[in-house]
Amino acid sequence: MKAGSGIPLWIVALLAALCLAVLAWTTFGFVVPFKHETGQAVLDTYFAGYDESAVFHMQKLLDENETATRLLRAMYFGPELIFPALLTALLFLAFLKLGPDDAWFGRSAHPVVGKAVYLLPFIYGIADYGENISSLIAFGHGASASLATQLLPWMTRLKFASLAICFIVAARLAVMRWLSSREP
């Protein structure tokens, strides 16, 4: 894989536009109405994380409010089915477009390390889907709800941590690319 690996910029821009459109759908179609209905934010939006007590509180809230339950389920079976895949693809293509696998962060790197960095977007995608599945299980009344309740806060933290790392790496690669293009 070479920097810029022949991926047209319009494909990256199209993926970014699709991500923004689906994020707007999620926000204005589900997150805002959920907050209006319950006075609570959806747990998926807690960037700083939360603990099991927040999950128990949300379970109680959903048990008492059928409209909120329908909104949350519709969100997970609607935009949240495609958003993690779109964002994973966008991040992966951005990494391909911005960085060579043999010179990450301005230094020569072992080829395995260079290729391993390309896995970061997939860690985000798996964590986001894992969070969504854990939410559906935790807020259901199945036998695995207890395990999902314990797992859910960790999946959210992993999702946001991996996403932050991806953004930091992409920003660093963009700056490195910009600086190298300015050198004579």
C-alpha positions in Angstrom: 0.0 0.0 0.0 1.4 3.3 -1.0 0.5 6.8 0.2 -2.4 8.1 -1.9 -2.8 4.5 -3.3 -4.8 5.7 -6.3 -8.0 6.3 -4.3 -9.8 9.3 -5.8 -10.4 12.1 -3.4 -14.1 12.2 -4.5 -14.6 8.7 -3.0 -13.3 9.9 0.3 -15.4 13.0 0.1 -18.5 11.0 -0.8 -17.9 8.7 2.2 -17.5 11.7 4.5 -20.7 13.2 3.1 -22.6 9.9 3.7 -21.2 9.7 7.2 -22.4 13.2 8.0 -25.8 12.5 6.5 -26.3 9.3 8.5 -25.0 11.1 11.7 -27.6 13.8 11.1 -30.2 11.2 10.7 -29.2 9.5 13.9 -29.0 12.8 15.8 -32.1 14.5 14.6 -34.2 11.4 14.0 -33.4 9.5 17.2 -31.0 11.2 19.7 -32.8 14.5 20.0 -36.3 12.9 20.1 -35.1 10.5 22.7 -33.8 13.3 24.9 -37.0 15.2 24.4 -39.1 12.1 25.3 -37.0 11.1 28.4 -34.9 14.1 29.4 -31.9 11.7 29.2 -29.2 11.4 26.5 -28.7 8.1 24.7 -25.8 6.3 26.3 -24.0 6.1 23.0 -23.3 9.8 23.2 -21.5 9.8 26.6 -18.0 10.6 25.3 -16.5 10.5 28.8 -18.0 7.1 29.4 -20.4 5.9 32.1 -20.7 3.0 34.6 -23.1 0.2 35.2 -25.4 2.4 37.3 -26.1 4.5 34.2 -27.0 1.3 32.3 -29.3 0.2 35.2 -30.9 3.7 35.2 -31.5 3.5 31.4 -33.0 0.0 31.8 -35.5 1.4 34.3 -36.2 4.4 32.1 -36.9 2.2 29.1 -39.0 -0.2 31.1 -41.3 2.7 32.0 -41.3 4.5 28.6 -42.3 2.4 25.5 -41.8 5.3 23.1 -38.2 5.7 24.2 -37.7 2.0 23.8 -39.1 2.1 20.3 -36.9 5.1 19.4 -33.7 3.4 20.7 -34.5 0.1 18.9 -35.3 1.9 15.7 -32.0 3.8 16.0 -30.0 0.5 16.4 -31.9 -1.1 13.5 -31.7 2.0 11.3 -28.8 4.4 11.0 -26.6 2.5 13.6 -26.6 -0.5 11.3 -24.7 1.5 8.6 -22.9 4.3 10.4 -20.1 2.2 11.9 -19.3 0.6 8.6 -19.3 3.9 6.7 -17.0 5.6 9.3 -14.7 2.6 9.3 -14.4 2.7 5.6 -13.8 6.4 5.6 -11.1 6.2 8.3 -9.4 3.3 6.4 -9.5 5.1 3.1 -8.1 8.2 4.8 -5.3 6.2 6.2 -4.6 4.7 2.8 -4.7 8.1 1.2 -2.5 9.9 3.8 0.2 7.5 4.9 2.8 5.1 3.6 3.1 1.9 5.6 6.8 2.1 5.9 7.2 5.6 7.3 4.6 6.2 9.9 5.1 9.3 12.0 8.1 10.6 10.1 10.3 7.6 10.9 11.0 4.3 9.3 8.8 1.7 10.9 8.8 -2.1 10.9 6.5 -3.2 8.0 4.3 -5.1 10.5 3.8 -1.9 12.6 3.0 0.1 9.4 0.4 -2.4 8.4 -1.0 -2.8 11.9 -1.9 0.9 12.0 -4.4 0.2 9.2 -6.3 -2.0 11.6 -7.2 0.9 13.9 -10.4 1.8 11.9 -11.5 -1.8 12.1 -11.1 -1.8 15.9 -13.4 1.3 16.0 -16.0 -0.5 13.8 -16.0 -3.7 15.8 -16.3 -1.7 19.1 -19.2 0.4 17.7 -21.1 -2.7 16.5 -20.2 -4.4 19.8 -21.6 -1.4 21.7 -24.8 -1.5 19.7 -25.3 -5.3 20.2 -24.6 -4.9 23.9 -27.1 -2.1 24.1 -29.8 -4.2 22.5 -29.1 -7.1 24.8 -28.7 -5.0 27.9 -32.0 -3.2 27.3 -33.8 -6.4 26.5 -34.9 -8.9 29.1 -32.9 -11.9 28.0 -30.6 -14.2 29.9 -27.5 -12.3 28.7 -28.7 -8.9 29.8 -26.6 -8.9 33.0 -23.4 -9.7 31.1 -24.2 -7.0 28.4 -24.9 -4.5 31.2 -21.3 -5.0 32.5 -19.8 -5.0 29.0 -21.7 -2.0 27.6 -19.6 0.8 29.4 -16.4 -0.9 28.3 -17.5 -1.1 24.7 -18.4 2.6 24.7 -15.0 3.5 26.1 -13.3 1.3 23.5 -15.3 2.8 20.7 -14.5 6.4 21.7 -10.8 5.7 22.5 -10.2 3.9 19.2 -12.1 6.7 17.3 -9.9 9.4 19.1 -6.7 7.5 18.2 -7.9 7.2 14.6 -8.5 10.9 14.4 -5.2 11.7 16.0 -3.3 9.4 13.6 -5.2 10.8 10.6 -4.5 14.4 11.7 -0.8 13.6 12.2 -0.6 12.0 8.8 -2.3 15.0 7.2 0.1 17.4 8.8 3.1 15.2 7.8 1.8 15.0 4.3 1.3 18.8 4.2 4.7 19.5 5.6 6.4 17.1 3.2 4.7 18.7 0.2 6.1 22.1 1.2 9.7 20.9 1.3 11.6 21.8 -1.9 
